[in-house]
Amino acid sequence: MVVHNGRVIAERYAPGYGIDTQVLGWSATKSVTNALIGILVRQGKLSLEGPAPIAAWSDPRDLRHAISIDNLLRMNSGLDIGDSLTARASSAFDSSAYMVFGVRDMAAFAEQAPIKAAPGTSWNYTNGNTLLLSKIIRDKTGGDAASVLAFARRELFDKLGMRHVTLEFDAVGTPIGSSHMLASARDWARFGLLYLNDGVVGGERLLPPGWVDYSAAPTPGSERYGYAAGFWTNRGDGEGQRYRIARGIPADAFFARGATGQYVIVVPSQRLVVARFGSAFTPRDDLDVVARLVADVIATMPPS
């Protein structure tokens, strides 16, 4: 799905898929969690700074008490909850994978993790950070799955025109905001347009002023991969950014990304959103193919 200046200019589906088919985003779901947190910040219910509202860490003597929502979004909380980025068959029992597929209350598992580095000093991509954000969203919107879903629909999905969305929950009603949202390709593209348009849709501001730039700003320590705050980013001069830029994704781009090739790429300088979903078990989650797609699309567009 390719959207330029708010218009769909290209759309293609594999056999058996169509405009209403919901596809799993895997970790692209983390970017949706970023949006729900942003809405709560705009509403004055959360703050990026200061201790995250997690009761289990309320004692100031607990080293985890200093972990902020910013740390959780940026994957630099310092918590020891495994590694969700390089998981493979040999690491099937990684604590991050076990949390998602082996426990009823995923956030409770994550909040019990010990801390191995001071918050903000060490980057480690792990689903546990986002599951803790998911619990915060649940707690701030009513405390159960029905309340979270009503909030997400009312404040985000309906306003963007996202009509074919499934948000999945764990056994205690916490959204699996690290990895388990399905949506149609058009709806994933609509989500990208929110960030292309600085968090505004139909003249209404959904995300706080400056939230999009915050979400796309690189996180120190992630240079090998180029991570921001719930999104991956080409902004910055790390190895990850240079690799993607060299293959055709512009330097101002940022994107939601999920395992095996799920992408929502936002390119503000080109007024462009590219949503690409499918299963491709290739190195770097088919990044090279997706980068070529973005470069080819930009090459076909007339000068601004």
N, C-alpha and C positions, 0 to 999 in steps of 0.2 A: 504494500500500500504506500503510494507516494503522494504527499500533499504539499502543494506549493502555493503560497499566498492564500491559504485557506481553501483551495480547490483540489479535489482529487484529480491527479493527472495520469496516474497509472495504478492498475489493480489487477492482480492475477492470483488464482487459486489452483491448488492441486486437485485432482479428481476426488470427489467426495467432500470437498470443502466449499463453503460459499460465504456470502456476506454476513450471515447470521451465525456461522459456526464459531463456537467458543474454543479458543486455543490456550493452552497452559503457558503462563509466562515464566514459570520458575522464578528465578531471582529478579526478574523485571518487576515482580510484585513489591520488592523493597522500595522502588520509586513511588509506588502508590502509598505505601506506608509513610514515606516522606511527605506526600501531599496531605494525608490525614493529620499528621503531626503539625504541618504548617497551618492548616485550618484552625486547629486548637490553639496554636500560638496567636493567630490573628484574633481569635475570640477572647484572648486573655486568660485562657484556662491552663496554659503551659508556658514555660520559658526555656529557651535553649541553655541558658546558663544556670549555675547553681545545682545543688544535688537533684538528681532525677527522683520523682515521687514514687519510690519503691520502698514499701514499709519494712521489708527485711533488711534494708540498709540504713535505717533511720538513726542508728547510734553513731554519733560523730566519731567514735573511736574505731568504727569499722572502716577499713581502708576503702571499701566500695562506696561509702557515703559520699565521696567526692566525685563520683561518676555523674556526668551531666547528660542531658538529652543530646547535646552536641557531640559528646564522646560516643554515644551509642549510634548516632547517625553516621559518624565518620569512621566507625570501626576502630577507634583507639581508646576503648574503655579500659584496656589492660586486663580484662577478664580471661581466665583460662577455660575456654569452652570449645577447644578444638579448632579446626581449620576447614572452612567450607569452600575454599577456593581451589585447593589442590587435591580434593578428595578423589580417590580412585579405588579400585577393587582391593588393593592392599591396605587401604585405610577404611575399610567398611565399618569398623568399630570405633571410628573417630567419635568423640563425644558429641560433636555438632550433628553428625548424621544420626546417632542414637537418639538425640533429643527430638528430632523431627519425626522419626519413624518408630521409636520404641517406647515413648512415654505418653501418658494421658495429659499431663499439665506441663506443656513445654516451657512456659515462662518460669514456672516454679523451679524446674530443673536448672534453667539458666541463672536464676537469681541466687542459687546456692553455689555457683562456681566460685572458686577462689580467685584472688587477684594476683597476677604475676608481674605486672608493671604499673607504675603510677599512671593514672588517667592522663591521656594526651601525649604520652611519651613513646608509645609503641603501636604500630598499625598491624592489625590481624583481622582478616575478613572472616567473620563467622556469623552464622545464622542466629546465634544466641542474642547478639546485640539487637537485632531487629525483632525477635520474639519478645524481648523486654519492652521495646517500644510498642509492640502490639498490645501487651498487657496494660500499658499506660493508657493507650487509646480506649481499651475496654473499660478501664476504671473511670475514665473521664467522660464517658458517654452513656453510662447507665449500668455497667457491671455485668452484662450478659451478651450473648451472641445476637439476640434480636435487637437490642439497643444499638450495638455497633453497626449492624447492617442497616438499620433505619438511618443512623447518622451518616454512614457512607453514601447511601442513596440520596438522602435529602441534601447534603452539603457538597457532594462531589459528583457522583455518577449522573444523577438526574440533570444537574446544571450543565454538564458537558454533553448531554444527549447520549450517554452510554447506557444502552438498553439491553445488552446481551452480556451480562457480567455474572460470574459466580465467585464469591469470596468464601473460602473454606475455613473451618474452625477446628480447633482441637476439642478434646472431650470435655473441657471445662468452660468452653465458650470464648476462648481467646482466638482472634483471627490469626491464621498462619501467615502473617504479613511478611515473612521472609521469602515465601516461595509458592504459595498456593492460591493464586487468583487466575481465573480463566476469563477471557473476553474475546469478542470478535476482533478481527484485524482492524475494522473501522473504529471500534471503540478504543483499541490501543492507540490508534492514530489520534483520536479525539483527546485522549489523555496527553499525548505529546504536544498537541496544539495549546493546551493550557500553559505549558512551560515555554513554548515558543512565544506566547503572548503575555509573558511576564506575570502569569498567575491571574489573568483577567479573562472572563468569558462573558460575552453579551453585555459588556459595560460594567459587569459586577466583578469586584476583586474578591477572589477566593483565597489566595495566598497573600501573606504579608508583603508589603513593599520590600524589595531587596531579597526576597526569599529565593527566587530563581537563581540569582547570581551567587547567593550563599550556597545553594545546592550544587552548583557547578564549580565552585572554587576548590582547587586541589587540596588534599589532605597531606600534610608533611609526613613522610615515612612511607607513603604508598607509591613513590615515584616509579618503581619497577612496573606497576600496573596502571597507575593513573586513576585513583579513586577520589571522589569528592564527598558528598553527604547524601547517601542514598542513590546516587547516580555515579556513573563513570564519566570521566572528563578528559578532553583534549587540551584543556587550559593548563598551562604549566610547561616545564621543560624536562620532565622525567622520561625514562626509557619507554614507558608505556605510551605516553603522549606522542613522542617522536615516531614510534613505530606506526601508530595509526595515521598520523598526519602524512607520513611518507607514502602511505598506501591510498590516500585520497580522501580521508575524512578531515574536513577543515579544522583549523586550530581552535575555533570558538565553539566547536560542537561538544555536546554532552549527551549521555544516553542511558536509558534503562537497558539492562542486559541480563539474560537468563541462560542457564546451561543448555548446551547443544544447539545454540543458534537463535535465541529469542532477542530481538532488538527493537527499541524505539529510539531512533536517533533524531536529535533536535539540532538544526544548524541555523542559528539566528541570522547570520550574515547572508544566507541564501533564502530566508523565509521558508524553510524546508523541514518537513517531518517525513522520515522513512520508517515504516513499521514492517519488520520482516520476522516471520515466525515459522518454525519448522524444526525437524530433528536432523541434525548433521553432526555425526560423531567424528569430528575432525579436529586437528590442533587449533587451539584458541577459539573454540566454539564457532568455527566458520567465519572468524573475523575477517580474514583476507578476502573471502568472497563477498561479504557484506560491504567491506570498504570499496571494493571494485564497483559494486552496485551504486553506492553513493557517488563515487567519482564519475561514473557513466551518466547518472542522472544529472549531475551538475553540468557536465560537458554538453548535454543536450539543451540546456535552458538558455534562452536569449539573455544578453547582458541586461543588468538592471537599469 
